[in-house]
């Protein structure tokens, strides 16, 4: 450990996490575009996207259990990273063998009928990506704190630096992989995006493996994450009335979070379709790749996180800082506002007409404000409210809400208008982009109002936490 600053192990973990986020977001940026280019209809691609991103949040429960009981953090990270690199490589093979879509005389684009091999490689790649993420995701962040003394004041800034790795990777992934964006006439071009994601993931794991023994050590030189940490069995106690109230708050907030992420995660599916088909991406003669839009939220997080932090601190000093539930209600309201903004932008716009990228950029800006109001506040709240002996379970339940929300996101994206009749709940017609975006305006807006109304009760239930 450097006497003047952070231990070098922090930066090794930073690079490893950055590479994983590069791989995930780089692949996600082109994933639905690739599927609709040659393999599936838009509806099928939306459902596959939802189930994939949903399962990504289920498997960390398995990966965390295996690491705690058998492998330890290091082995889990290496195995998880290798599995993800393999998954991306199978997607590379899928795009390598894919045949272009067929355009009918009427202009309709239909997937080719002889792409079964590409579909097999695609499904295999998704399987290994989901499994690998389960081993990787819950283990790398847990090692950051172990690099420091328990009373080290630099620990908070260490997690801030580590979180920056997430956003740097989420920014660079779509920008780099988006260079290789293809279309229905040239779907094999996507192969290089997947190969790039695979190579970056593989190189980061090789670097981690080579340097882990030297740098991933505690403040007094003990290796971190080599063996499972087996806790001493403690006598389980009955939950107190206050603890039961705290757990109830977590479940209630987790329910509302499902609606937030179901709308927010349209970024990788319906909003990608919108960026590709009905957004004017021409900038002084250069057409920006569709996938570049998916870097915008990460860029806005980096720019706006310090601003939001200062805002909450300023409100705290003035004695009017919102409570945690109210901040999350604000996050839902901002999400609704973002969709209202873009719904206004596409009102009365006919199919095939492209609108200014101002509307999609504005949506992502507003949504990032909502994310910063909800996501970090929620994680802090779960940590604060969870009984000590149930902390891991409660955090797992929190992440499960993200899993359900991503699955719901895919189901809602099926409503994206493509010329065929669409019905919400079996009887509400969705005939235009304006109708589609208004679904999320009302969904997140109603959730925001309900959560705001429940806030006084939730504040009482959270008392003494």
C-alpha positions in Angstrom: 0.0 0.0 0.0 1.2 3.4 -0.9 1.8 5.6 2.2 0.7 8.6 0.2 -2.6 7.4 -1.2 -4.7 4.4 -2.1 -3.3 0.8 -2.4 -2.4 -0.3 -5.9 -4.9 -3.1 -5.5 -7.7 -0.6 -5.8 -6.7 0.4 -9.3 -6.4 -3.3 -10.3 -10.0 -3.8 -9.2 -10.9 -0.5 -10.9 -9.5 -1.8 -14.2 -11.1 -5.2 -13.8 -14.6 -3.8 -13.1 -14.2 -1.2 -15.8 -13.5 -3.9 -18.4 -16.5 -6.0 -17.2 -18.8 -2.9 -17.6 -17.2 -2.2 -21.0 -18.0 -5.7 -22.1 -21.6 -5.7 -20.7 -22.6 -2.2 -22.0 -20.7 -2.6 -25.3 -22.6 -5.8 -26.0 -25.9 -4.4 -24.8 -25.5 -1.3 -27.0 -25.7 -3.5 -30.2 -27.5 -6.5 -28.9 -31.1 -5.7 -29.9 -29.9 -4.1 -33.1 -28.1 -7.3 -34.0 -31.1 -9.5 -33.2 -33.6 -7.5 -35.3 -31.1 -7.2 -38.2 -31.4 -10.8 -39.1 -32.6 -13.2 -36.4 -35.9 -12.2 -34.8 -38.8 -9.9 -35.1 -38.8 -6.8 -32.9 -41.2 -8.4 -30.5 -39.1 -11.5 -30.0 -35.9 -9.5 -29.7 -37.6 -7.4 -27.0 -38.6 -10.5 -25.0 -35.2 -12.1 -25.3 -33.5 -8.8 -24.1 -35.8 -8.6 -21.1 -35.2 -12.2 -20.0 -31.4 -11.9 -20.5 -31.0 -8.7 -18.5 -33.4 -10.0 -15.9 -31.5 -13.3 -15.4 -28.3 -11.3 -15.1 -29.6 -10.1 -11.7 -30.8 -13.6 -10.6 -27.5 -15.4 -10.9 -25.4 -13.3 -8.4 -27.4 -15.1 -5.7 -25.8 -18.3 -6.9 -22.4 -16.8 -7.4 -22.3 -15.2 -4.0 -23.2 -18.5 -2.3 -20.5 -20.4 -4.2 -17.9 -17.8 -3.4 -18.9 -17.7 0.3 -19.0 -21.4 0.7 -16.4 -22.9 -1.7 -14.3 -20.7 -4.0 -13.6 -17.4 -2.4 -13.8 -14.0 -4.2 -10.7 -14.4 -6.5 -11.6 -17.7 -8.1 -15.2 -16.6 -8.6 -14.0 -13.4 -10.4 -11.6 -15.3 -12.6 -14.2 -18.0 -13.5 -16.9 -15.5 -14.0 -14.7 -13.3 -16.3 -13.6 -16.3 -18.4 -17.2 -17.4 -18.8 -18.3 -13.9 -19.9 -15.4 -13.8 -22.4 -16.5 -17.1 -23.7 -20.1 -15.9 -24.0 -19.0 -12.8 -26.0 -17.0 -15.1 -28.3 -20.0 -17.2 -29.0 -21.9 -14.1 -29.9 -19.0 -13.3 -32.3 -19.5 -16.7 -33.9 -23.2 -16.1 -34.1 -22.7 -12.9 -36.0 -20.0 -14.5 -38.1 -22.4 -17.1 -39.6 -25.5 -15.0 -39.8 -27.3 -14.4 -43.1 -28.8 -11.0 -44.0 -32.6 -10.4 -43.6 -34.9 -10.7 -46.6 -36.6 -7.6 -47.8 -39.9 -8.3 -49.6 -41.2 -6.3 -52.6 -43.5 -4.4 -50.2 -40.6 -3.2 -48.2 -41.1 -5.5 -45.2 -37.9 -6.9 -43.7 -38.1 -10.5 -42.5 -35.5 -12.5 -40.7 -33.6 -15.1 -42.8 -34.9 -18.6 -42.4 -31.5 -20.3 -42.4 -29.9 -18.7 -39.3 -30.5 -21.6 -36.9 -26.7 -22.0 -36.2 -26.4 -18.3 -35.4 -29.4 -18.6 -33.0 -27.7 -21.6 -31.3 -24.5 -19.6 -30.8 -26.5 -16.6 -29.6 -28.4 -18.6 -26.9 -25.2 -20.3 -25.8 -23.4 -17.0 -25.5 -26.2 -15.5 -23.4 -26.1 -18.6 -21.1 -22.4 -18.1 -20.4 -22.8 -14.4 -20.0 -25.6 -14.8 -17.5 -23.7 -17.5 -15.6 -20.4 -15.6 -15.7 -22.0 -12.4 -14.4 -23.4 -14.4 -11.5 -19.9 -15.3 -10.3 -18.3 -12.0 -11.1 -20.8 -9.3 -10.0 -21.2 -10.0 -6.3 -17.5 -10.6 -5.5 -15.3 -7.8 -6.9 -16.8 -4.9 -5.0 -16.6 -6.8 -1.7 -12.8 -6.9 -1.9 -12.4 -3.1 -2.1 -13.0 -2.5 1.6 -10.7 -5.3 2.6 -7.7 -3.4 1.2 -8.0 -0.8 4.0 -7.9 -0.6 7.8 -11.3 -0.7 9.4 -10.9 2.9 10.5 -9.3 4.2 7.3 -11.0 7.4 6.3 -10.0 6.9 2.7 -12.4 3.9 2.3 -15.3 6.1 1.2 -13.3 7.8 -1.5 -12.0 4.3 -2.5 -15.6 3.2 -3.3 -16.1 6.5 -5.2 -13.1 5.7 -7.4 -14.3 2.2 -7.9 -17.7 3.4 -8.9 -16.1 5.7 -11.5 -14.7 2.5 -13.1 -18.3 1.4 -13.6 -19.1 4.6 -15.4 -15.9 4.8 -17.4 -16.6 1.2 -18.7 -20.2 2.0 -19.4 -19.2 5.0 -21.4 -16.4 3.5 -23.4 -18.2 0.2 -24.2 -20.9 1.6 -26.5 -18.5 4.1 -28.0 -16.0 1.5 -29.0 -18.3 -1.4 -29.9 -20.7 1.0 -31.6 -18.0 1.6 -34.3 -18.9 -1.9 -35.6 -22.6 -1.4 -35.7 -24.3 -3.2 -38.6 -27.7 -3.3 -40.1 -30.1 -5.8 -41.8 -28.0 -5.6 -45.0 -24.7 -6.2 -43.2 -25.4 -8.1 -39.9 -22.0 -9.8 -39.9 -20.4 -6.4 -39.0 -21.7 -6.9 -35.5 -19.2 -9.7 -35.0 -16.4 -7.3 -34.3 -18.3 -5.5 -31.6 -18.8 -8.9 -29.8 -15.2 -9.9 -30.4 -14.0 -6.6 -29.0 -16.1 -7.1 -25.8 -14.6 -10.6 -25.5 -11.0 -9.5 -25.9 -11.3 -6.7 -23.4 -12.9 -9.0 -20.8 -10.2 -11.7 -21.4 -7.3 -9.3 -21.1 -8.6 -7.8 -17.9 -8.9 -11.3 -16.3 -5.4 -12.2 -17.4 -4.1 -8.9 -15.9 -6.1 -9.6 -12.7 -4.7 -13.2 -12.5 -1.1 -12.0 -13.0 -1.2 -9.1 -10.4 -3.7 -10.3 -7.8 -1.1 -11.9 -5.5 1.0 -8.8 -5.5 -1.6 -6.1 -5.1 -4.9 -7.6 -3.8 -3.7 -7.7 -0.2 -4.8 -6.2 3.1 -3.1 -3.2 4.8 -0.8 -5.7 6.6 0.0 -7.9 3.6 -2.6 -10.7 3.9 -4.0 -12.0 0.6 -7.6 -11.0 0.1 -10.3 -13.2 -1.3 -8.3 -16.5 -1.5 -10.6 -18.6 0.7 -14.2 -18.4 1.7 -15.0 -16.5 4.8 -16.9 -18.9 7.0 -18.8 -17.0 9.6 -19.2 -18.4 13.1 -22.7 -19.7 13.5 -24.7 -17.4 15.7 -28.0 -18.1 17.4 -30.8 -16.8 15.3 -33.1 -14.4 17.2 -36.7 -13.5 16.7 -37.2 -10.3 14.8 -38.3 -7.4 16.9 -41.4 -5.4 15.9 -39.1 -2.5 14.7 -37.0 -4.9 12.6 -40.2 -6.3 11.0 -41.2 -2.7 10.1 -37.8 -2.0 8.6 -38.0 -5.2 6.4 -41.5 -4.2 5.4 -40.1 -0.8 4.2 -37.5 -2.6 2.1 -40.2 -4.8 0.4 -42.4 -1.8 -0.3 -39.6 0.3 -1.8 -38.4 -2.7 -3.8 -41.9 -3.0 -5.3 -41.8 0.6 -6.5 -38.2 0.2 -7.8 -39.5 -2.5 -10.2 -41.6 0.2 -12.0 -38.6 2.6 -12.2 -36.1 0.2 -13.7 -38.8 -1.3 -16.1 -39.1 2.1 -17.6 -35.4 3.1 -17.3 -34.1 0.0 -18.9 -35.9 0.8 -22.2 -32.6 2.3 -23.0 -31.3 -1.0 -24.3 -34.4 -2.0 -26.2 -37.3 0.3 -27.3 -35.3 3.5 -27.0 -32.6 1.8 -29.1 -35.2 1.1 -31.8 -36.3 4.7 -31.6 -32.7 6.0 -31.9 -32.1 3.7 -34.9 -35.4 4.3 -36.8 -36.7 7.7 -35.9 -33.9 9.9 -34.6 -31.9 12.1 -36.9 -28.3 11.2 -35.9 -26.6 13.4 -38.5 -24.0 15.7 -37.0 -22.4 18.0 -39.7 -22.4 15.2 -42.2 -21.4 12.4 -39.8 -24.1 9.9 -38.8 -23.6 9.0 -35.2 -24.0 5.2 -34.5 -27.3 4.3 -32.8 -25.4 2.6 -29.9 -23.6 5.8 -28.9 -26.8 7.0 -27.2 -26.3 4.3 -24.6 -23.1 6.1 -23.4 -25.1 9.2 -22.6 -26.5 8.0 -19.2 -23.0 7.0 -17.9 -21.6 10.4 -19.1 -24.4 12.2 -17.4 -23.8 10.2 -14.2 -20.2 11.3 -14.0 -21.2 15.0 -14.7 -24.3 15.1 -12.4 -23.4 12.9 -9.4 -21.3 15.7 -7.7 -24.1 18.2 -8.4 -26.8 15.9 -6.8 -24.6 15.2 -3.8 -24.1 19.0 -3.3 -27.8 19.6 -3.7 -28.7 17.1 -1.0 -26.1 18.5 1.3 -27.3 22.0 0.7 -30.9 21.0 1.5 -29.7 19.2 4.6 -28.1 22.4 5.9 -31.3 24.3 5.2 -33.2 21.7 7.1 -35.4 20.6 4.2 -33.6 17.5 2.8 -36.2 15.0 1.6 -36.3 11.6 3.3 -35.1 8.5 1.5 -38.6 7.4 0.3 -39.4 10.9 -0.9 -36.1 11.1 -2.8 -37.1 7.9 -4.6 -40.5 9.3 -5.3 -38.7 12.2 -6.9 -36.7 9.8 -8.9 -39.9 8.2 -10.3 -41.4 11.6 -11.0 -38.3 12.6 -13.0 -38.5 9.4 -14.9 -42.1 10.3 -15.8 -41.0 13.8 -16.8 -38.4 12.3 -19.1 -40.9 10.3 -21.0 -43.3 13.2 -21.1 -40.6 15.3 -22.7 -40.0 12.8 -25.5 -43.7 12.1 -25.9 -44.2 15.8 -26.6 -41.3 15.6 -29.1 -42.9 12.8 -31.2 -46.6 13.9 -30.9 -48.1 13.9 -34.4 -44.9 12.5 -35.9 -45.6 10.0 -38.7 -43.9 6.6 -39.1 -40.5 7.0 -40.7 -40.1 10.7 -39.9 -36.9 11.3 -37.9 -36.8 13.8 -35.1 -34.0 15.8 -33.5 -31.7 13.9 -31.2 -32.4 16.7 -28.7 -35.5 14.7 -27.6 -33.6 11.5 -26.8 -30.7 13.3 -25.2 -33.0 15.3 -23.0 -34.8 12.2 -21.9 -31.5 10.6 -20.9 -30.5 13.8 -19.0 -33.7 13.8 -17.0 -33.6 10.1 -16.4 -30.1 10.3 -15.0 -31.3 12.9 -12.5 -34.0 10.3 -11.5 -31.4 7.5 -11.3 -29.2 9.6 -9.0 -32.3 10.3 -6.8 -33.3 6.7 -6.5 -30.5 4.1 -7.0 -27.7 5.1 -4.5 -30.4 6.2 -2.0 -32.0 2.8 -2.2 -28.8 0.9 -1.7 -27.9 3.0 1.3 -31.4 2.6 2.7 -31.4 -1.2 2.4 -28.0 -1.4 4.1 -29.3 0.8 7.0 -32.6 -1.0 7.5 -31.5 -4.6 7.2 -31.1 -6.6 10.5 -27.5 -7.6 10.8 -28.1 -11.4 10.4 -30.3 -10.8 7.3 -28.2 -8.1 5.5 -27.2 -10.4 2.7 -30.7 -11.7 2.1 -32.2 -8.2 2.0 -29.6 -7.0 -0.5 -30.4 -10.1 -2.6 -34.1 -9.2 -2.5 -33.2 -5.7 -3.6 -31.3 -7.0 -6.6 -34.2 -9.4 -7.4 -36.4 -6.4 -7.9 -34.0 -5.4 -10.7 -34.4 -8.8 -12.2 -38.1 -8.6 -12.3 -38.0 -5.1 -13.6 -35.8 -6.0 -16.6 -38.1 -8.9 -17.5 -41.0 -6.4 -17.3 -39.0 -4.0 -19.5 -38.8 -6.6 -22.2 -42.5 -7.3 -22.1 -43.4 -3.6 -22.3 -41.0 -3.1 -25.2 -43.1 -5.5 -27.2 -45.7 -2.7 -27.3 -43.3 -0.5 -29.4 -45.3 0.5 -32.5 -44.1 -1.2 -35.7 -47.3 -1.1 -37.8 -49.0 -4.0 -36.3 -51.9 -3.6 -33.7 -50.7 -3.4 -30.1 -52.8 -3.6 -27.0 -51.8 -2.8 -23.4 -53.5 -5.0 -20.8 -55.5 -6.5 -23.7 -57.7 -3.4 -24.3 -55.7 -0.2 -24.4 -54.6 0.5 -28.0 -51.0 1.6 -28.7 -51.0 3.1 -32.2 -48.2 5.6 -32.1 -44.9 6.5 -30.5 -46.7 9.1 -28.4 -49.1 6.4 -27.0 -46.1 4.2 -26.3 -44.1 6.8 -24.3 -47.2 7.9 -22.5 -47.5 4.4 -21.0 -44.3 5.1 -19.1 -45.4 8.6 -18.2 -48.5 7.2 -16.4 -46.8 4.1 -15.0 -43.9 6.0 -13.3 -46.0 9.0 -12.5 -48.7 7.1 -10.7 -45.9 5.1 -8.8 -44.3 8.4 -7.8 -47.6 9.8 -6.5 -48.4 6.6 -4.5 -44.9 6.5 -3.0 -45.0 10.2 -2.1 -48.4 9.5 -0.3 -46.9 6.6 1.5 -43.8 8.5 2.6 -45.1 9.8 6.0 -46.0 6.2 6.9 -42.6 4.8 5.7 -40.7 7.5 7.6 -42.5 6.4 10.8 -41.7 2.8 10.1 -38.0 3.7 9.4 -37.6 5.6 12.7 -34.6 4.7 14.8 -32.9 3.0 11.8 
